Amino acid sequence: DRPFIVMPYLKNGNARDYVQSHPDCDLLRIVYHIVLGLVYLHSRKVVHGDLKALNVLIDDNGRAVLCDFGLSRIKADATSRTARPVGESIVGSRNWMAPEQLLGGLLKKPCDIYALG
């Protein structure tokens, strides 16, 4: 009775590889859809927590789809969790991590905005 997520297979792969193999793609459109995804998540009180190009897939219409919610937290639950529990290593992708996450702070919406760039 464990919950699981089912999503379609997106053959274009992740945003990093897609942009490299499609140099003429519409980057602004991809970023726009990433922002729409974040707006949706944040409106549902969910923080992604590990936003990066490898965690964005591209569908058959060239739209960005957020994925890999392993670090995502529902906001009500996020107040009790830190990005780095005492005695544990940092969880997530340091290169895209907000400074407060690196310092073990709470995962909040601004952390996703920082990762977006």
N, C-alpha and C positions, 0 to 999 in steps of 0.2 A: 504494500500500500504506500510505497514511496512515490512522491510526485516526480514527473519528468517532463521534459520539453520536447516537442516534435516540431521540426521545421523543415521546409523544402530544401533539397540539395541545390545549391547555387554554383553552377559550373564555372562561373567567372572567377571564383576564389576570392581572396582577400583584396582589400583596397590597394595595399602596397604593390602586390604583384600585378594587379589589373592596370594601375597607372603606369607601371614600368613597361608593360606589354602593349598598352594602348596610349601612346604619347599624345595623341590628339583628342583624348577623352575630355569631357566637360568637367573639369575639376570643381568649378563653382557649384555645379549641380550635385556632385557627390557630397561636398561639404554641406550644402543646403539640406540634403536628406539626412546627414548625420545629425545636424542641428534639430531637424524635425523629430528624429528618434529620441534625442535627449529631452526635448520639450515634452514628448509623450511620457517618457520614463519619469521625469521630474514631476509631472502633473499627477502621477500615480504614487508619488513619494518613494521612488526607487532611485538609488544612486548606482551607476554602473560600476565605478571603482577601478576599472582597468581599460579605459578607452585608449585605443591606439589603432593604427592602420591594419594590423593583423587581426583585430577584433571587429572589423567592419567587412562584411561581404558585399559583393556587387551582384545584383540580380540580372536577369536577361534583358531588362530595360535600362540598364545602367544606373539603377537606383541603389543607394547605400542602405544596408540592413545591419543594424548592430547585433553582435553576437557575443558569445563567451561571457555569460553572466555569473561566472564562478565567484567573483568578488562582489557582485551587486548586493545591495542591502535595501530592505524596505526601511524607510526613514524612521519609523517607530522603533525598529530594532537597531538601527545604526547608532542611536545614542548610547547603547551599551557596548559598542564594539569600537576598537581602534584599528588603525591600519597595521599597527605592529604591536601585538600583545607583548607584555613584559616577558623577557626571556626568549622571545622568538625572533626569527629573522623577518625582514620586510617582505610582505606579500604584495605582489603586483609588479608593474614594470617601472623601474626607477626613472628611466629617461622621460616618462610622461607623467610622473607623479608630482602632485602639488607639494610644496615644501612642508605644509602641515601634515601631510600623509607621511612623508619621510621622517618627520619628528614623532610619529606615532599618534597623531591627532585623529579625531573622528572623521569618518567618511561622510562628506556633505556634498551637496550639489556643486558648489564652487570647485571642488576637486575635479569633477568631470569637465567643467568649463576650462580649467587650467590645462587639462590633458588635450582638449580640443585645439588649444593654441590661440 
